[in-house]
Amino acid sequence: MGNSSKDDDGADTDAGNSASPDRSPFLEGDRVLAYHGLLIYEAKIQKVEFRKEEWRFFVHYLGWNKNWDEWVTADRLLKYTDENVKKQQALHKTAKSGRVAQIKPKSSNDTKADKEDHKSHGGRGKKRRNESGVEEKDTGSTEKLVKIQFPSTLKKQLVDDWEYVTQLGKLVKLPRSPNVDEILKKYLDYRLKKDNTIAESVGEILKGLRGYFDKALPAMLLYKKERQQYCEAVGDNVSPSTIYGAEHLLRLFVKLPELLAYVNMEEEASKRLQQKLLDFLKYLQKNQSAFFLSTYDGSTSTEETDEDQKSE
């Protein structure tokens, strides 16, 4: 859930993007709603500080173990309003239906299990960096993370993508062709032609990728400068996978290890999944010139760009 300028967490916020040191969008003691992964949880702001040209907030998720307290930026927070509570409830309802992995803080009831897990690993907890760059203990084993290796040209694609949007203020023109749905269909046809048959698991993985993409895009795959475009391009009952293309699909693969860490998966199944995801990335690389834009044409509005420059 990195929130550096190169890895904007992308969650919607109605707090505004202004990063003036004289005006914090939230105050110490405020009751708020906070994104954690794909879901939203009630939280309370315990500390506020202005650092590195942006406001940061130390939040405690209400009802959850304090080990999950963390520093977040304003784009992870929502004001506590009836409208945003409904958004929170809708996301949790979707998660319970099994269509999206739940990534949530652990309650105090999980503490005993954490201690047992701690003992089984020799009492040495791994550490990770939170949004502010401070190391903190990781409650989950990094050994369970699905490791995804990016081909070098796709790594460069990610860097170029970041530069176009955040530095040059240029956006991917929507709708994209081919879109995510079409790319997944093309890959399915490619596997069918190559193998003369399609393993059921491949179809399930592609279906899962589409589901993850549709849910993750508005929550964690957009840069700040792309949010207004999203609101304009994706209406009610419209799937982002029919509007966005390879550029945003590639960003999903950066987040997948984090999303899949909370899926109960056997080691052997995890290895097979890694192989299939790598094969898909190689397919994207093979068709890079056809699937990805060489340059971005769309521009953000002057007002939006100025606001984002203040907050980055």
Disulfide bonds with the S-S distance in Angstrom:
none
